[in-house]
Amino acid sequence: MGVVLMGDVWRTAGSIHDLGQNMAGWLEGRIPSWPGYDGPFGQEETNGARHLVPTLITANRAGFVTTESQPGEIGGGYRQRAFVEGIVHDHSPLLGRLLGLQRQGLTVVRGWPKRQVVLTEDAGRPFSTLGGWKMRRNDVHYNWRGVGKQALREMREHGVKLHIIDTEWGRDDRLWPALMGAVR
């Protein structure tokens, strides 16, 4: 199977499930980009995150449309927590399994965090963060420009944004197996 044109697959998406299938296709290299991402697949490989791709593909195929992720890392004054963000349908049984990851020592935030969560530090200072500011009302439309109207409507009416964060700096062996177990 060859590379698919970006606009067609996203414009014809009719559901959150379709978006997950397309995102998996992007992670597999069959789709050149996605509406909320600036650039082709491959940038993830430069920061040591290539090992996350099989888990992310499985999560997307199961209905958890991942939009951001990073491995846990520590080194040279730099440290980060393992993290994944995505959208799941509010009527999907997968939602309960993902929320249940809280019982495995992970932080699961439903929606947008009111307080800032530091995901990455460099020289002891926050480098990348999540939350702590008010999300735009039209965030779905802004981040998913070019997606089919039915899929946008379903995300707006039934999409639940989840952020799953490992609480321990640098640990990279808890979140990914737990996520894989939840999405299988």
C-alpha positions as CSV (number, residue, x, y, z in Angstrom):
1,M,0.0,0.0,0.0
2,G,1.4,3.4,-1.0
3,V,1.3,6.8,0.4
4,V,-2.2,8.4,0.6
5,L,-2.9,12.1,-0.2
6,M,-3.3,13.9,3.1
7,G,-6.4,16.0,2.3
8,D,-8.6,13.2,1.1
9,V,-8.3,10.9,4.1
10,W,-8.9,13.6,6.6
11,R,-11.7,15.4,4.7
12,T,-13.6,12.2,4.3
13,A,-13.2,11.1,7.9
14,G,-16.7,10.8,9.5
15,S,-15.9,9.8,13.1
16,I,-13.4,9.7,15.8
17,H,-12.7,6.1,14.8
18,D,-11.9,7.2,11.3
19,L,-9.4,9.8,12.7
20,G,-7.7,7.0,14.7
21,Q,-7.3,4.9,11.6
22,N,-5.9,7.8,9.7
23,M,-3.5,8.7,12.6
24,A,-2.3,5.1,12.7
25,G,-1.7,5.4,8.9
26,W,0.4,8.5,9.5
27,L,2.4,6.8,12.2
28,E,3.0,3.9,9.7
29,G,4.2,6.4,7.1
30,R,1.3,5.9,4.7
31,I,-0.2,9.4,5.2
32,P,2.2,12.3,4.9
33,S,0.9,14.5,7.7
34,W,-2.2,15.3,9.8
35,P,-4.1,18.6,10.2
36,G,-2.8,19.5,13.7
37,Y,0.8,18.7,12.9
38,D,3.4,20.8,11.2
39,G,5.6,18.5,9.2
40,P,5.9,14.9,8.1
41,F,6.4,11.9,10.3
42,G,9.9,11.4,11.4
43,Q,10.6,14.2,13.8
44,E,9.7,11.7,16.6
45,E,12.7,9.6,15.7
46,T,15.2,12.3,16.5
47,N,14.3,12.5,20.2
48,G,14.5,8.8,20.9
49,A,10.8,8.2,20.7
50,R,10.7,5.7,17.9
51,H,10.0,2.8,20.4
52,L,6.6,4.5,21.2
53,V,5.3,4.1,17.6
54,P,3.9,0.6,17.9
55,T,2.0,1.5,21.0
56,L,0.7,4.7,19.5
57,I,-0.5,2.8,16.3
58,T,-2.3,0.2,18.5
59,A,-3.9,3.0,20.6
60,N,-5.1,4.9,17.5
61,R,-6.5,1.7,15.9
62,A,-8.4,1.0,19.1
63,G,-10.0,4.5,19.1
64,F,-7.7,6.6,21.2
65,V,-6.6,9.3,18.7
66,T,-3.2,10.4,20.0
67,T,-2.1,13.9,19.3
68,E,1.0,14.3,21.5
69,S,3.5,12.0,23.2
70,Q,7.0,11.9,24.6
71,P,9.1,9.3,26.3
72,G,10.4,9.6,29.9
73,E,14.1,10.8,29.8
74,I,16.8,12.1,32.0
75,G,20.2,13.4,31.0
76,G,22.5,16.4,31.2
77,G,20.2,18.6,33.3
78,Y,17.2,17.7,31.2
79,R,14.4,15.5,32.3
80,Q,10.9,14.7,31.1
81,R,8.0,12.6,32.1
82,A,6.5,10.0,29.8
83,F,3.2,11.5,28.4
84,V,0.5,10.9,25.9
85,E,-2.5,13.1,24.9
86,G,-5.4,12.0,22.8
87,I,-9.2,12.0,22.2
88,V,-11.6,9.1,22.7
89,H,-15.3,8.8,22.2
90,D,-17.3,9.3,25.4
91,H,-19.4,6.2,24.7
92,S,-16.5,3.9,24.0
93,P,-15.6,1.3,26.6
94,L,-12.0,2.3,26.0
95,L,-12.7,5.6,27.9
96,G,-13.2,3.6,31.2
97,R,-10.0,1.5,30.6
98,L,-8.0,4.6,29.9
99,L,-9.3,6.4,33.0
100,G,-8.4,3.2,35.0
101,L,-4.7,3.8,34.3
102,Q,-4.9,6.1,37.3
103,R,-4.9,2.9,39.4
104,Q,-1.5,2.0,37.9
105,G,0.3,5.0,39.3
106,L,-0.2,7.3,36.3
107,T,-1.9,10.6,36.3
108,V,-4.9,10.7,34.0
109,V,-6.4,14.2,33.4
110,R,-9.8,14.4,31.7
111,G,-10.2,17.6,29.7
112,W,-7.8,20.5,30.0
113,P,-5.8,20.9,33.3
114,K,-6.7,24.0,35.2
115,R,-3.3,24.0,36.8
116,Q,0.0,23.9,34.9
117,V,1.7,20.5,34.8
118,V,5.4,20.5,34.0
119,L,6.2,17.7,31.5
120,T,9.8,18.7,30.7
121,E,12.5,20.6,32.6
122,D,15.8,21.9,31.4
123,A,18.4,23.0,34.0
124,G,15.6,22.9,36.7
125,R,13.3,25.2,34.8
126,P,10.0,24.3,33.1
127,F,10.6,23.7,29.4
128,S,7.3,22.2,28.3
129,T,4.0,22.3,30.2
130,L,0.4,21.4,29.9
131,G,-2.6,23.4,31.1
132,G,-2.7,26.4,33.3
133,W,-4.4,28.6,30.8
134,K,-7.9,28.7,29.3
135,M,-8.4,26.5,26.3
136,R,-10.0,28.2,23.3
137,R,-13.7,27.3,22.7
138,N,-13.0,26.5,19.1
139,D,-9.9,24.4,19.8
140,V,-11.2,21.4,17.9
141,H,-11.9,23.4,14.8
142,Y,-8.6,25.2,15.0
143,N,-6.4,22.0,15.5
144,W,-8.3,19.8,13.1
145,R,-8.7,22.1,10.1
146,G,-9.4,20.0,7.0
147,V,-11.1,17.2,8.8
148,G,-14.6,16.1,7.7
149,K,-17.6,17.9,9.2
150,Q,-19.0,14.7,10.7
151,A,-15.8,13.9,12.4
152,L,-15.5,17.4,13.8
153,R,-19.1,17.3,15.0
154,E,-18.4,14.0,16.8
155,M,-15.3,15.2,18.4
156,R,-17.0,18.4,19.6
157,E,-20.1,16.5,20.9
158,H,-18.6,13.2,22.1
159,G,-14.8,13.6,22.1
160,V,-13.1,13.4,25.5
161,K,-9.5,14.8,25.7
162,L,-7.3,12.7,28.0
163,H,-3.7,13.4,29.2
164,I,-1.9,10.4,30.6
165,I,1.3,11.3,32.5
166,D,3.8,9.2,34.3
167,T,4.4,10.8,37.7
168,E,8.0,9.9,37.9
169,W,10.7,11.9,36.0
170,G,12.6,9.9,33.4
171,R,10.6,6.6,33.8
172,D,9.8,5.1,30.4
173,D,8.7,1.6,31.3
174,R,5.3,2.1,33.0
175,L,3.1,4.3,30.8
176,W,3.6,2.5,27.5
177,P,2.9,-1.1,28.7
178,A,-0.1,0.2,30.7
179,L,-1.5,2.0,27.6
180,M,-0.9,-1.1,25.5
181,G,-2.8,-3.2,28.0
182,A,-5.7,-0.7,28.1
183,V,-6.1,-0.5,24.3
184,R,-5.9,-4.2,23.5
